[in-house]
Amino acid sequence: MKVGIITVHNVINYGAVFQAFALKAYLKQILGHDDTVHVINYTPDSLESQKKITFSKNIKADLIEAERLLMWEKLKRRSEAFDSFIGRNDSLTAVCKTKGEAAEAVQDFDVLISGSDQIWNFDITGGDRTYLLDFPGFPGIKMSYASSLGSYRFHENAEQEIASVLKTFSFLSCRETDGCAYIGNLTGKPCCHVCDPTLLLDADVYAGLFENRVRDKIKQLAKKDFLLIYNLNNSDEIYQTAKSVADKMQLKIYQIFPSLRKNRVVDRILNDISPEEFLFLYTKAKFIVTNSFHGTCFSIINRKDFYTVKPTGSNNRLSSMLDEMGLSDRLLAAASGLSESPDAVPIDYPEKASAIDRFTAASKEYLKTALNS
Protein backbone atom coordinates (compact mmCIF):
# COMPACT_ATOMS: atom_id res chain seq x y z
CA MET A 1 0.00 0.00 0.00
CA LYS A 2 1.33 3.41 -1.01
CA VAL A 3 -0.03 6.42 0.86
CA GLY A 4 0.18 10.08 -0.14
CA ILE A 5 -0.52 13.08 2.10
CA ILE A 6 -1.53 16.49 0.83
CA THR A 7 -1.24 19.30 3.38
CA VAL A 8 0.47 22.65 3.92
CA HIS A 9 3.88 21.26 4.86
CA ASN A 10 6.46 23.68 3.51
CA VAL A 11 5.86 27.06 5.12
CA ILE A 12 7.92 28.70 7.86
CA ASN A 13 5.57 27.70 10.64
CA TYR A 14 6.48 25.21 13.36
CA GLY A 15 3.00 23.76 13.67
CA ALA A 16 2.52 23.24 9.94
CA VAL A 17 5.89 21.51 9.59
CA PHE A 18 5.42 19.24 12.61
CA GLN A 19 1.86 18.16 11.81
CA ALA A 20 2.97 17.01 8.35
CA PHE A 21 5.96 15.17 9.81
CA ALA A 22 3.87 13.56 12.55
CA LEU A 23 1.17 12.16 10.29
CA LYS A 24 3.77 10.70 7.93
CA ALA A 25 5.79 9.27 10.82
CA TYR A 26 2.81 7.67 12.54
CA LEU A 27 1.55 6.12 9.30
CA LYS A 28 4.99 4.63 8.76
CA GLN A 29 4.83 3.19 12.28
CA ILE A 30 1.60 1.32 11.61
CA LEU A 31 2.36 0.33 8.01
CA GLY A 32 5.93 -0.71 8.72
CA HIS A 33 7.67 0.24 5.47
CA ASP A 34 9.98 3.22 4.96
CA ASP A 35 8.94 3.82 1.34
CA THR A 36 5.18 3.50 1.95
CA VAL A 37 4.21 7.05 2.92
CA HIS A 38 5.05 10.24 1.05
CA VAL A 39 4.10 13.89 1.39
CA ILE A 40 2.95 15.24 -1.97
CA ASN A 41 5.29 18.20 -2.46
CA TYR A 42 2.54 20.57 -3.48
CA THR A 43 4.13 24.02 -3.46
CA PRO A 44 1.88 26.59 -5.16
CA ASP A 45 3.25 30.06 -5.84
CA SER A 46 0.85 31.48 -3.22
CA LEU A 47 2.82 29.69 -0.48
CA GLU A 48 6.24 30.52 -1.88
CA SER A 49 5.37 34.22 -2.06
CA GLN A 50 4.89 34.29 1.73
CA LYS A 51 8.62 33.76 2.16
CA LYS A 52 9.50 36.89 0.17
CA ILE A 53 9.78 40.46 1.43
CA THR A 54 7.38 42.68 -0.49
CA PHE A 55 6.30 46.28 0.04
CA SER A 56 2.89 47.76 -0.68
CA LYS A 57 1.08 51.00 0.13
CA ASN A 58 -0.18 49.67 3.46
CA ILE A 59 1.85 51.45 6.17
CA LYS A 60 1.35 48.81 8.86
CA ALA A 61 2.26 45.95 6.51
CA ASP A 62 5.28 47.83 5.17
CA LEU A 63 6.60 48.44 8.70
CA ILE A 64 6.52 44.69 9.31
CA GLU A 65 8.30 44.06 6.01
CA ALA A 66 10.92 46.67 6.91
CA GLU A 67 11.58 44.88 10.18
CA ARG A 68 11.96 41.60 8.27
CA LEU A 69 14.50 43.30 6.02
CA LEU A 70 16.52 44.49 9.04
CA MET A 71 16.70 40.94 10.39
CA TRP A 72 17.24 39.33 6.99
CA GLU A 73 20.23 37.22 8.03
CA LYS A 74 18.36 35.71 10.97
CA LEU A 75 15.28 35.02 8.87
CA LYS A 76 17.43 33.50 6.13
CA ARG A 77 19.03 31.17 8.66
CA ARG A 78 15.62 30.17 10.00
CA SER A 79 14.24 29.58 6.49
CA GLU A 80 17.20 27.38 5.59
CA ALA A 81 16.72 25.43 8.83
CA PHE A 82 13.07 24.79 7.93
CA ASP A 83 14.00 23.69 4.41
CA SER A 84 16.62 21.34 5.84
CA PHE A 85 14.17 19.80 8.33
CA ILE A 86 11.49 19.27 5.68
CA GLY A 87 13.96 17.79 3.20
CA ARG A 88 15.36 15.31 5.73
CA ASN A 89 12.12 14.20 7.33
CA ASP A 90 9.13 14.40 5.00
CA SER A 91 9.72 11.77 2.23
CA LEU A 92 8.69 14.22 -0.47
CA THR A 93 7.56 13.55 -4.02
CA ALA A 94 8.77 15.74 -6.87
CA VAL A 95 7.62 19.37 -6.63
CA CYS A 96 4.07 20.03 -7.85
CA LYS A 97 3.40 23.70 -8.58
CA THR A 98 -0.19 23.35 -9.79
CA LYS A 99 -3.29 21.31 -9.07
CA GLY A 100 -2.80 19.60 -12.43
CA GLU A 101 0.72 18.49 -11.53
CA ALA A 102 -0.54 17.23 -8.17
CA ALA A 103 -3.33 15.31 -9.93
CA GLU A 104 -0.69 13.51 -12.00
CA ALA A 105 1.52 12.76 -9.00
CA VAL A 106 -1.25 11.19 -6.91
CA GLN A 107 -2.10 8.57 -9.53
CA ASP A 108 0.74 6.40 -8.18
CA PHE A 109 -0.89 6.11 -4.73
CA ASP A 110 -3.38 3.62 -3.34
CA VAL A 111 -4.56 5.93 -0.54
CA LEU A 112 -4.69 9.72 -0.59
CA ILE A 113 -5.05 11.67 2.66
CA SER A 114 -6.13 15.25 3.01
CA GLY A 115 -3.95 16.16 5.97
CA SER A 116 -4.30 18.35 9.00
CA ASP A 117 -4.25 22.07 9.75
CA GLN A 118 -6.67 24.61 8.26
CA ILE A 119 -6.37 23.30 4.73
CA TRP A 120 -10.16 23.47 4.19
CA ASN A 121 -10.30 27.12 5.25
CA PHE A 122 -10.62 28.93 1.92
CA ASP A 123 -9.72 32.25 3.58
CA ILE A 124 -6.25 30.75 4.11
CA THR A 125 -5.85 28.63 0.96
CA GLY A 126 -7.54 31.04 -1.43
CA GLY A 127 -10.15 28.42 -2.30
CA ASP A 128 -7.56 25.88 -3.47
CA ARG A 129 -9.46 22.61 -3.98
CA THR A 130 -6.27 20.60 -4.25
CA TYR A 131 -6.51 20.21 -0.47
CA LEU A 132 -10.02 18.78 -0.94
CA LEU A 133 -8.48 16.04 -3.12
CA ASP A 134 -10.58 17.28 -6.02
CA PHE A 135 -9.08 14.80 -8.49
CA PRO A 136 -11.90 13.27 -10.57
CA GLY A 137 -11.14 9.70 -11.55
CA PHE A 138 -8.61 9.02 -8.79
CA PRO A 139 -8.83 5.22 -8.48
CA GLY A 140 -7.75 4.78 -4.86
CA ILE A 141 -9.18 5.52 -1.42
CA LYS A 142 -9.61 9.14 -0.35
CA MET A 143 -9.73 10.11 3.31
CA SER A 144 -9.09 13.06 5.57
CA TYR A 145 -7.17 13.24 8.81
CA ALA A 146 -7.86 16.19 11.12
CA SER A 147 -8.55 18.44 8.14
CA SER A 148 -9.66 21.74 9.58
CA LEU A 149 -11.84 24.69 8.59
CA GLY A 150 -11.33 26.78 11.70
CA SER A 151 -14.47 28.92 11.86
CA TYR A 152 -14.73 29.10 8.06
CA ARG A 153 -17.83 27.79 6.28
CA PHE A 154 -18.09 27.28 2.53
CA HIS A 155 -20.16 29.85 0.65
CA GLU A 156 -23.71 28.62 0.25
CA ASN A 157 -23.47 28.90 -3.53
CA ALA A 158 -20.54 26.46 -3.50
CA GLU A 159 -21.69 24.08 -0.76
CA GLN A 160 -23.41 21.61 -3.09
CA GLU A 161 -20.34 21.33 -5.31
CA ILE A 162 -17.98 21.02 -2.33
CA ALA A 163 -20.26 18.37 -0.83
CA SER A 164 -20.07 16.33 -4.03
CA VAL A 165 -16.27 16.35 -3.81
CA LEU A 166 -16.24 15.36 -0.14
CA LYS A 167 -18.74 12.55 -0.78
CA THR A 168 -16.00 10.82 -2.78
CA PHE A 169 -14.08 10.33 0.50
CA SER A 170 -14.31 6.90 2.08
CA PHE A 171 -13.47 8.33 5.52
CA LEU A 172 -13.90 11.87 6.88
CA SER A 173 -12.44 13.40 10.02
CA CYS A 174 -11.93 16.90 11.36
CA ARG A 175 -9.97 18.62 14.12
CA GLU A 176 -12.94 20.53 15.58
CA THR A 177 -16.20 19.11 16.91
CA ASP A 178 -18.28 21.82 15.22
CA GLY A 179 -16.35 21.19 11.99
CA CYS A 180 -17.28 17.51 12.22
CA ALA A 181 -20.95 18.42 12.61
CA TYR A 182 -20.78 20.82 9.65
CA ILE A 183 -19.05 18.35 7.33
CA GLY A 184 -21.39 15.57 8.45
CA ASN A 185 -24.46 17.67 7.67
CA LEU A 186 -22.98 18.80 4.37
CA THR A 187 -22.17 15.31 3.10
CA GLY A 188 -24.60 13.08 4.96
CA LYS A 189 -21.60 10.97 5.96
CA PRO A 190 -20.04 10.43 9.41
CA CYS A 191 -17.15 12.73 10.26
CA CYS A 192 -14.92 11.67 13.14
CA HIS A 193 -13.40 14.10 15.65
CA VAL A 194 -9.68 13.27 15.87
CA CYS A 195 -6.61 14.77 17.52
CA ASP A 196 -3.97 16.76 15.70
CA PRO A 197 -1.27 14.51 14.14
CA THR A 198 1.41 15.89 16.46
CA LEU A 199 -0.36 14.14 19.36
CA LEU A 200 -0.06 10.74 17.66
CA LEU A 201 3.66 10.58 18.50
CA ASP A 202 5.33 10.25 21.88
CA ALA A 203 7.70 12.90 23.20
CA ASP A 204 10.73 10.67 22.70
CA VAL A 205 10.14 10.61 18.93
CA TYR A 206 10.48 14.39 18.83
CA ALA A 207 13.47 14.29 21.17
CA GLY A 208 15.25 12.11 18.64
CA LEU A 209 14.91 14.87 16.04
CA PHE A 210 16.94 17.52 17.86
CA GLU A 211 19.89 15.39 18.94
CA ASN A 212 23.10 17.15 17.80
CA ARG A 213 21.07 19.88 16.05
CA VAL A 214 20.89 22.55 18.75
CA ARG A 215 23.34 25.45 18.82
CA ASP A 216 25.54 25.87 21.87
CA LYS A 217 24.11 29.30 22.66
CA ILE A 218 20.61 27.80 22.89
CA LYS A 219 21.87 25.00 25.14
CA GLN A 220 23.47 27.59 27.41
CA LEU A 221 20.24 29.59 27.67
CA ALA A 222 18.34 26.43 28.55
CA LYS A 223 20.56 25.78 31.58
CA LYS A 224 18.60 28.49 33.41
CA ASP A 225 15.07 27.88 34.64
CA PHE A 226 12.77 29.62 32.21
CA LEU A 227 9.21 30.18 31.10
CA LEU A 228 8.73 29.96 27.34
CA ILE A 229 6.37 32.20 25.40
CA TYR A 230 5.40 30.93 21.96
CA ASN A 231 2.96 33.32 20.32
CA LEU A 232 1.71 33.88 16.79
CA ASN A 233 0.67 37.45 17.52
CA ASN A 234 1.22 39.82 20.40
CA SER A 235 -1.34 40.57 23.09
CA ASP A 236 -1.11 42.21 26.49
CA GLU A 237 -2.63 39.06 28.01
CA ILE A 238 0.29 36.90 26.82
CA TYR A 239 2.79 39.08 28.67
CA GLN A 240 0.55 39.61 31.70
CA THR A 241 0.17 35.85 32.10
CA ALA A 242 3.86 35.14 31.55
CA LYS A 243 4.98 37.78 34.08
CA SER A 244 2.50 36.58 36.71
CA VAL A 245 3.68 32.96 36.47
CA ALA A 246 7.39 33.77 36.08
CA ASP A 247 7.37 36.02 39.14
CA LYS A 248 5.77 33.31 41.26
CA MET A 249 8.14 30.60 40.01
CA GLN A 250 11.23 32.85 39.77
CA LEU A 251 11.80 32.07 36.11
CA LYS A 252 13.48 33.89 33.24
CA ILE A 253 11.16 34.60 30.30
CA TYR A 254 12.21 33.56 26.78
CA GLN A 255 10.04 34.21 23.75
CA ILE A 256 10.05 32.49 20.35
CA PHE A 257 8.93 35.22 17.96
CA PRO A 258 10.38 36.52 14.66
CA SER A 259 10.83 40.14 15.70
CA LEU A 260 13.44 42.64 16.83
CA ARG A 261 10.98 44.23 19.28
CA LYS A 262 11.22 42.77 22.78
CA ASN A 263 8.49 43.35 25.34
CA ARG A 264 9.81 44.70 28.66
CA VAL A 265 8.82 41.53 30.57
CA VAL A 266 10.84 39.29 28.22
CA ASP A 267 14.45 38.51 29.12
CA ARG A 268 15.42 37.05 25.76
CA ILE A 269 13.67 37.07 22.38
CA LEU A 270 14.59 34.13 20.13
CA ASN A 271 13.89 35.06 16.53
CA ASP A 272 15.86 32.54 14.47
CA ILE A 273 14.95 29.24 16.13
CA SER A 274 15.12 26.11 13.98
CA PRO A 275 12.41 23.42 14.17
CA GLU A 276 14.79 21.22 16.16
CA GLU A 277 15.56 24.04 18.62
CA PHE A 278 11.84 24.67 19.06
CA LEU A 279 11.43 21.04 20.16
CA PHE A 280 14.46 21.30 22.45
CA LEU A 281 13.21 24.44 24.19
CA TYR A 282 9.83 22.82 24.80
CA THR A 283 11.52 19.96 26.64
CA LYS A 284 13.53 22.34 28.86
CA ALA A 285 10.93 24.98 29.75
CA LYS A 286 9.44 24.96 33.24
CA PHE A 287 6.21 26.58 32.05
CA ILE A 288 4.67 27.49 28.67
CA VAL A 289 2.49 30.47 27.79
CA THR A 290 1.15 30.44 24.24
CA ASN A 291 -1.71 31.50 21.98
CA SER A 292 -0.88 28.87 19.37
CA PHE A 293 -2.80 25.66 18.76
CA HIS A 294 0.37 23.68 18.11
CA GLY A 295 2.12 25.49 20.94
CA THR A 296 -0.58 23.99 23.13
CA CYS A 297 -0.16 20.54 21.56
CA PHE A 298 3.55 20.44 22.34
CA SER A 299 2.90 21.56 25.91
CA ILE A 300 0.67 18.50 26.33
CA ILE A 301 3.05 16.16 24.47
CA ASN A 302 5.87 17.14 26.83
CA ARG A 303 3.55 17.14 29.87
CA LYS A 304 4.38 20.75 30.62
CA ASP A 305 2.42 23.14 32.78
CA PHE A 306 0.94 25.76 30.47
CA TYR A 307 -1.64 28.42 29.83
CA THR A 308 -3.09 29.13 26.41
CA VAL A 309 -4.38 32.66 25.95
CA LYS A 310 -7.26 32.66 23.48
CA PRO A 311 -6.12 34.24 20.22
CA THR A 312 -8.31 36.71 18.41
CA GLY A 313 -10.72 35.07 15.99
CA SER A 314 -11.72 31.42 16.07
CA ASN A 315 -10.85 29.33 19.12
CA ASN A 316 -12.87 26.24 18.23
CA ARG A 317 -9.90 23.99 17.49
CA LEU A 318 -8.36 24.86 20.87
CA SER A 319 -11.55 24.43 22.86
CA SER A 320 -12.42 21.17 21.05
CA MET A 321 -9.06 19.62 21.94
CA LEU A 322 -8.81 20.90 25.52
CA ASP A 323 -12.40 19.94 26.32
CA GLU A 324 -11.73 16.41 25.05
CA MET A 325 -8.66 16.12 27.28
CA GLY A 326 -10.15 17.65 30.40
CA LEU A 327 -7.84 20.66 30.16
CA SER A 328 -10.33 23.43 29.38
CA ASP A 329 -9.24 25.34 32.48
CA ARG A 330 -5.87 26.04 30.79
CA LEU A 331 -7.58 28.21 28.14
CA LEU A 332 -7.62 31.80 29.37
CA ALA A 333 -9.75 34.79 28.43
CA ALA A 334 -9.46 36.27 24.96
CA ALA A 335 -8.05 39.66 24.01
CA SER A 336 -10.84 41.45 25.87
CA GLY A 337 -8.60 41.18 28.93
CA LEU A 338 -7.87 38.87 31.84
CA SER A 339 -9.90 39.42 34.97
CA GLU A 340 -6.92 38.60 37.18
CA SER A 341 -3.32 37.42 36.92
CA PRO A 342 -3.20 33.62 36.63
CA ASP A 343 -1.42 31.54 39.24
CA ALA A 344 1.33 29.06 38.46
CA VAL A 345 -1.08 26.15 38.95
CA PRO A 346 0.44 22.78 38.01
CA ILE A 347 -1.46 20.27 35.87
CA ASP A 348 -2.17 16.87 37.40
CA TYR A 349 -1.16 14.93 34.28
CA PRO A 350 -1.56 11.48 35.90
CA GLU A 351 -5.18 12.43 36.63
CA LYS A 352 -5.67 13.71 33.04
CA ALA A 353 -3.91 10.74 31.42
CA SER A 354 -7.02 8.66 30.80
CA ALA A 355 -8.80 11.45 28.88
CA ILE A 356 -5.68 12.30 26.85
CA ASP A 357 -4.99 8.64 26.06
CA ARG A 358 -8.63 7.96 25.16
CA PHE A 359 -8.66 10.80 22.62
CA THR A 360 -5.37 9.83 20.98
CA ALA A 361 -6.24 6.12 21.01
CA ALA A 362 -9.56 6.76 19.24
CA SER A 363 -7.75 8.86 16.63
CA LYS A 364 -5.19 6.11 16.02
CA GLU A 365 -8.01 3.58 15.68
CA TYR A 366 -9.68 5.78 13.05
CA LEU A 367 -6.49 5.69 10.96
CA LYS A 368 -5.98 1.94 11.39
CA THR A 369 -9.58 1.19 10.45
CA ALA A 370 -9.41 3.40 7.36
CA LEU A 371 -6.13 1.92 6.13
CA ASN A 372 -7.29 -1.66 6.70
CA SER A 373 -10.60 -1.20 4.92
N, C-alpha and C positions, 0 to 999 in steps of 0.2 A: 504494500500500500504506500502510495506517494501522496504526501499532504502538502498543500500550499497555503500560506497565510497572506492575506492582504490587509494591511493596516498602515497607519502613519508611523513609520519606524525610523525615519532618517532625518529628523529635525533636531535642533539643539534644545532638547527638553528631556530632563532626566526621566520623568514618568513615561513619556512616549517610548524612549529607547528601552527602558527596563520591562515594560509590559510586552513589547514585541519579543525581547529575549526570553522572557519567562514562559510565554505560551509555547514558543518553539522548544525550549528546554524541557518543559514538562511533557509535551507530546513525544519527544524523543525518549523520555524515561519510560513511558508506558508502551511505546511501540518497539523500542529496543534496537533501532538501527540508526547509525549516524547519518546515513544519506537519505533518510525517509522524509524529513521535514525541512521545508525551505520557506523563507520569506520572499514573496514576490517583490522584487526590487522596483516597485512602482514609485517613480520620482518625477511627478509632474512639475512643470516650470513654476507653478504657483507656490510649491514648497521651497524650491531652490531660491526663489526671489526673496524669501524671508531672511536668508543668510546674508544678503547684500545690504550695504548702507546706501540709502536713497533719500534725497531731500525733496520736499514738496513746498507748498505755500501754507502749510499748517504749522503755526509757530510751536505749539506744544510737541508735535511729532518731530519737528526739525531739531528741537533742543535735545530730544532723546537720541536722535541720530548723530548729533554733534558730540554727545557724550560717548557714544559708541566709537566714533572716530578717534577721540582722545585716548581710548583704551584699546585701540586696534590690536596691539601686540598680544594683550591678554586674551581678547576675544578670538584672535587667530589661533592661539595655543589651545583654547578650550574647544574650538571647532575641530581642530585636527585630532584632539583627544577623542571627541565623539566619533569622528569618522573612523578612527583606529578601532575603537570599541565595537562599532557596528560591523566593520569588516572582519574582525576576528571571531565574532560571536553569533552572527545571524544567519549563516548558511544561505547567502543571497543568490537569487537567479541573476541573469543578465539584466541590465538596466532597462526598464520600460518607461518611456516618457509620455506615452499616451494610453488611453483606454484601449485602443485597437492593438497596441503592442502587448498590453497586459492580457487581452483576450487570446492572443496567439500563445503567450507563455503558459497560460493555465491549462491548455489542452493536454499537457503531459501529466497532469495530476489526476489522481483518483478521487481525492477529497479536497474541497476548497473551503477555507474558513475565512469569514469576515471577522477580523480580529477586534481587539478591545479599543478603548478610548472613544472619544466623541466622533467617530468616523461616520455616523449617520446624522450628525448635526450639520445641515446644509449651510448654516451661517459660518461654520468653520471651514468646510470643504468646498464651498462655492457650488454646492449642488452636484458634486462629482459622484456619479452613480457607479463608478468602478468599485467603490467601497461597499456597494449593495450587491456586488457580484452580478451585475447586469450583463451577463454573457449568454445571450440566447444560443441554445444548442449545446451548451456545456454538458458532456455526457456523464460526469461523475456526480458525487454527492455534494450538495451545498449546505453549509451550516454557519451559524454565527456563534462566537464566544464573547460574551460580555460587551457586545457592540452597544454603543451608547449614543443617546440623542441629547443628553443633558436635559434642558427644559424645552428644547426645540420640538416643534410638531410640523409635519409636512403640510404644505399649503393644500387647502381643501380641493383645489382644482387638480392637484397632482396625486392626491391620496389613492385614487382608484388604480392609477398606473403603478405607483410605488407598491401598492398591495399585491398587484399581479406579479411583480418581480419577487417580492418576499415570499409569496406562496410557492415559489419554486424551491425554497429551502426545505430540506428534510428535517432540520432541527433549528429552533430559534431560541436564543437566550439574550438577556440584556443585563446591564450593570445596575439599573435602577428598578425598583418595584413599580413605580408609576410608568416607566418605559415599557416594562413587561406587559402591563395592563393595556397600554396604548397599542403596542404591536399585536397583542393577542386579539384585541377588538378589530384592528385593521385587517388582519389576515384570516381571522376565524381559526387560527392554529394556536396550540399552547406555546407560551414563551416563558422560559425558565429564568428565574432570578439567580445569577451566579456571581461569585466573587471576581475581583480583578485578577488577571493572570499572575501578577507579582506575588499574590498570596498563595499560589499553588506550590511555591518552592520554599524550602526551609532556609533559615538564616545562613546555615553553613555553606549552601550553594553559592550565595552571594559573596560570602567571605572568601571563597576560593577565587573569585574574580579579581580581587584587589591585591592579592599576594604579589609582592615585589613591584607594584605599580603605583605606589604612593610616594610623593616627594618627601625628602627629609624635613623640609620646613613645615609640612603639614603634620608629620609625625611628632615633631617637637611641640607644635601647638596643642596637639591632642594629649600631651602628657599632663596638662592642667585640667582640672575639673571644669567642664563648661556646659552651658546650655546652648543648643543649636537652634537658630531661627532658619527655617526654609520657607520663603514666601515667594509667591508669583507676582504679587503687587503689594505696595506699602499700605499700611493702615495704622492709625494711632493705637488700635486695640492690640495689634501684634506686639508692639513695643511695650505697651502698658502691661500686657500679660507676661512678657519675657522678663521685664524688670522686677515685677512682683515676685515671680518664682525665683529668679536668680538671687535677689536680695535675701530671700528666706533660706536658700540652700548655699549661699556664698559661692556662686559660680560666675566665671567669666561668661560673656555673651559673644558667640561667633554667629555670623550671618552668611549664608550662601545666597548671593544676589549679584547679578551682573551690573554693577554700578560703581561709580567713584564716590557717590554721596553716602556718607556713613551717619546713621542716626546717633545722637549723643549717648544713648544707652548701650550701644554696641561697642565692644572692645576691639573686634577685628572683623572687617568685611572681607569675604572670600569670593572674589569675582572671576576666577579662572579655574574652577574646580572641575576635574575630569570626572567621568562617570564612576570610575573606580574609587576616587577620593571621596565622592559623595557617599558611597557605600561604607567606606572606612569611617568617615566622620559619624555616620549614624550608629555604628557599633560602639563608638567611644563616648558619645554624648551622654550626660547624666539626665537630661531632660530635653524634650523637643517642643518647640512652638512653631506652628505652621498654619498656612491657609490653603495648602495644596492637598488635593485628593491623594496623590501618590506619596506626598510627604507623610500623610497619615498612614498609608499602607505600610511604609517602611518603619514607622514607629511601632506598629503592631507586630510586624515580622520580627523585629529585634527586641520585642517585649520591653519597650521603653515607656517611661512615663511621658505623657504628652498632653497638650491642649491644641485643638484645632479651632482657630478663629474663623467663623463663617466668612467666606469671601463674598464680595458683592455679586449679585446675579444668582444663578441657580445653585442650590445646595443639595439637590435631591440625591445625587450619587453619594455624597458624604453621609447624609442622614440614613439612606437605605443601608449602607454598609455598617455604620455604627449601631443602628437599631438592631440589625441582625446579630451583632456580636455582643450586645449588652453593654455597649460603650457610649451610648448617646450622651452621657453626662460630660464627655470630653469635648463636645462641640459647643463652643461659646458663642455669645451673642454676635450678631452681624455688625456691620459698620455703623449702625445707629448708636453704638457705644456700649461699653460694659457697665453694668450697674455697680460692680465692685471689683477690686483687684483679686484675681484668683489665687487660691492657696496652692502650695506645692504638694497636692494630694497624690499619693502613690496609687497605682492601679493594682488591684489584686488579680494578677494574671492567672494564678492557679484556679481562682474562683470563676474567671471568665473563660477558661480553657475549653469547657464543653461546648459553649456557644460558638466560639471561634472555630473549633475543630468540626462541629456539625455543619457549619456554613461551607468551609473549604472541602469537606468530605463530599457533600452533596454536589458541589461544583465539579469535583474530580469524577464523580459517578456519571454526571451528565456527559462529560467528554468521553469516558470509556464506553458508555452505552451508544453514543452517536458513532464512534469509530468502529464498534463491533456490530453495527447494524447490517 
